[in-house]
Amino acid sequence: MTGRRQWLALMAVVAAAALPAWPSRAQATEAPDALIQRVANDVFETVKRDPAIRNGDMARIVELVDTKLMPHVNFERMTSSAVGRFWRQATPEQRQRLQAEFKTLLVRTYAGALTQIRDQTLVIRPLRAAAGATEVVVRSEIRGKGDPIQLDYRLEQTPSGWKVYDLNVLGVWLVETYRTQFAQEIGAKGIDGLIDALAERNRANAQRG
């Protein structure tokens, strides 16, 4: 992805999922498009007020992701979808390691997004979903300087509220992008080879700061 896509991608994920750790009954029944709009407004303002995040402080960024993002993303589903059919072959330990390394990769790859939030806002498009649907696509766009950027979110309804499991940035679904990369790595070196490759990429990203 280009740098522009990278910062938009993380901004979209955080905007979609930055809720309190335990949603209230009202939040759990809130429509997915209304939820995303409300949370986007909140997280954008939070980042704008936090100079540490805007300056690229990884500790603060990781804290933000862990406390506001991860509790409201079905990350196991996101990881298993990215790994594809090979997920069924992975041991419980391998699944845990894949999730941990994939999470670190996404955080470090898209951390620069948070440093670039300035005057952007997220505008939700009308929701098209059947009554009682448990999975929906919420369409939105980021508006600020320049042309609007379209963003789509895939969410599922769970007992604790709606959770994001994939997103589309500029026509590219995140999970599908990584599924292709992961399949090539697993085909060449197996599941442990993919874990090692992710870990190496994460070490290299950490060294680059």
N, C-alpha and C positions, 0 to 999 in steps of 0.2 A: 504493500500500500504506500501511497505517497504520504508525505508529512501531513498534508491537509486532511487526508482520510484518517490518519492515525489520531489526530487530536479530536476530530469529530466523532470517531468511534468511541473513544473512552468517555467523552462528554455525554454521548447518547446513553451509554450503559449506566453511568453514574446518575444521570438525570432520571432514568427510568426506574432506578431501584433504591435510591437513597431514602429509605423510610426508617422510623424507629424500629428497634430490634423486635418488638412484640406488637403487631398491629392490633388496634382496638377492633371491636365488632363492626364499627362504622367503616373503618379502613378495609376490613376483610371483605365487606360487601360493596365497597366503592367500585364504580365502573372503571375498567382498566384505562380508558382514555382520560377520564377525570383524574385518576390517580397519577398518571404520568405528568399531566399538566401541573398539578399541584406540587409534586415533588421536584419537577424541573425548576419551577420558580424558586423553591427553597434552596436547592443545591447550588444553583447559579449564584444566588446572593451569598451563600455561605463561602463559596470559593472566592468571590470578589472581596470578601472581608478578611480573608486569611492570607496574609503576606507570605507565610512559610510555604503554602501550597503553590502560590503564584511564582515563588522563587525556586521551585523544583525540589523542595525538601522531601526526599523519598520516605522518610519515617512518617511524616505527616500524610503523605499520599497513601501509604500502605494502611495507616490507621483509618483514613477515610474509607478506603475500600473494604477493610475488614469490618468496620462498625456499621456502615451505611449501605454498602453494596452487597456483600456476600450473603447476608441473611435473607436477601430478597431476590436472589438469582438461583435458579435450579442449576447449580454448577455441575452436579453429577450428570444431569441430562445433557448439559452443554458439552461436557468432556466426552461422555459416551457417544454422543452424536458425531463429534469431531473424529473420534477414534474409529467409529463405524463398526463393521461386523467383527473387528478384532477385539472389541470390548468384551464380548462373551468369552473369549479365550484367556483374558487377563485374570490373574489371581487377585484376591482382595488387596494384598499388599501392593501389587502393580497398579491397581486402580487408584489407591490412595496416592501413590507417588505420581501417577499421571495427572491427577487433579492438582496436586501441590505444585508441580513444575509448570503445568499449563497456566495456573493462576498467576504464578510469578512472571511467566513470559508475558501474559496480557498486561499485567500492571506495569512492568518495566517498558514494554513496547509502546504503550499508550499514555504513559505518565505525563508526557509533554502536553497532552490535551488540556490538563487542568491549569497549566501555567498560562494558557492563551485565552482564557475566558475573560472577556472585557464587557462588551455591550450586547452579547448575544442573548436571544430569547428562543424558547421552544414553543412552536405553535402547532396544536393538534388539528388534524383534519377529521372530518366527520367519520365516526366509526361505522364500519359495515360488518355486522356480525348477526348471526341468527339468534333468536331468543333462546336463552339457556345454554349458549355455547360455552364450552369449558376451555377452548383454545381460540385465541383471536390474534389478528394482526392489527396493531395500532400504527397508523401512518402519521407522520409529523414532518416538520421542517424547521431547521435552525435559521433564524433571521438575524441579521446584523449588517455589517458592511459587506457589500457585494451581493451576488445572487443568492437566493434561498437554497439551502441544501436539504434534499429529501432524506428522511430517516424512517425506517420501518422497524417495528419491534414485534417479535413473537412472544406471546405470554400464555401461560396456562393458569387455570384457577386451581388453587389448593385450599385445604382447610384453613390455612393461615393467610390467605389472600392471593392476589395475582403475583406470579413470578415470571421474570424474563428468562428465556432460554436461548434466544438468538436475536440478532439484529442485522439490519441491512443498511449499509452506508454507501451512498452513491451507486446503488445497483448491485452491490456485492454482499452476500450473506456471510457473516463471520464464520459460522460453523463449516459451511461448504468450502471456504477458502482453506481452512486448516485441515479439513478431511482429506483433501487432495495431497497436501504436504505430508500428513501423518501416514497415509497409505503407502506412499513411496518409501518412507523411512522404515516402516514395519516390514514391507516387502523385501527390503534389502537386509535388514539387521534384526528383525523381530521386535517384540514389544519392549524388551529391555534396551534394545538399540534406540528406540524412540525416546525412552526415558533418559538415556544417556545423552542423546542429541539435545533434548530440551534443557537438561541440566547444564550442558556446555554453553548453549546459547544464553542461558541466564547468567552464568559466570562471566561471559564476555560482556553482556550488557551491564553487569555490576561494575566491571573494571572500567568501562567507558564513563561510568558515573551517571 
